[in-house]
Amino acid sequence: MTRIISLGDGFIGCSETLSQEILAMPQARVLIVEDEKIVALDLEQRLRSFGYAVIGIVSSGKAAMAKAKETTPDLILMDITLNGEMDGIQTALEIQRIQDIPVIYVTAHADGVTIERAKHTGPFGYVLKPFEDRELRSGIEVAL
């Protein structure tokens, strides 16, 4: 029998059986599309600490399209400012024409025009930089 155990302060622990079941679940596979290397590496570290598999880091729309086609990630974390001709919003639209992959924008762009453009792509989230772990993690959990 599996039991959920409340440990107070909003934290819930679980029995050993449930812990083993959770650990046996396959990891969600995430593609990071980010033009700033240090931000990309920080995102990778955070995702791995959350238990997700990072299947690639790319910095341009063209590379993101190729990597998404090659690996079919469960989720894409997409910056809006990218290297190359396409921005993250254009890249998300192109990927969505071919594949049904949830996208969460992780960006510093909070202006109304950019948010309005992003809304038309049907994103699963819009996380503003700088962000806390809980903001990123909750956005990912909802998207998956």
Secondary structure as the mmCIF struct_conf table of DSSP 4:
data_model
#
loop_
_struct_conf.conf_type_id
_struct_conf.id
_struct_conf.beg_label_comp_id
_struct_conf.beg_label_asym_id
_struct_conf.beg_label_seq_id
_struct_conf.end_label_comp_id
_struct_conf.end_label_asym_id
_struct_conf.end_label_seq_id
STRN STRN1 ILE A 4 SER A 6
BEND BEND1 GLY A 8 GLY A 8
TURN_TY1_P TURN_TY1_P1 ASP A 9 GLY A 10
STRN STRN2 ILE A 12 CYS A 14
HELX_RH_AL_P HELX_RH_AL_P1 GLU A 16 ALA A 24
BEND BEND2 MET A 25 MET A 25
HELX_LH_PP_P HELX_LH_PP_P1 PRO A 26 ALA A 28
STRN STRN3 ARG A 29 VAL A 33
BEND BEND3 ASP A 35 ASP A 35
HELX_RH_AL_P HELX_RH_AL_P2 LYS A 37 PHE A 50
TURN_TY1_P TURN_TY1_P2 GLY A 51 GLY A 51
HELX_LH_PP_P HELX_LH_PP_P2 TYR A 52 TYR A 52
STRN STRN4 ALA A 53 VAL A 58
STRN STRN5 SER A 60 SER A 60
HELX_RH_AL_P HELX_RH_AL_P3 GLY A 61 THR A 71
BEND BEND4 ASP A 74 ASP A 74
STRN STRN6 LEU A 75 MET A 78
BEND BEND5 ILE A 80 THR A 81
STRN STRN7 ASN A 83 ASN A 83
BEND BEND6 GLY A 84 GLU A 85
HELX_RH_AL_P HELX_RH_AL_P4 GLY A 88 ILE A 98
STRN STRN8 VAL A 103 THR A 107
BEND BEND7 ALA A 108 ALA A 108
HELX_RH_AL_P HELX_RH_AL_P5 GLY A 112 LYS A 119
TURN_TY1_P TURN_TY1_P3 HIS A 120 THR A 121
BEND BEND8 PHE A 124 PHE A 124
STRN STRN9 GLY A 125 LEU A 128
BEND BEND9 LYS A 129 PRO A 130
HELX_RH_AL_P HELX_RH_AL_P6 ASP A 133 ALA A 143
#
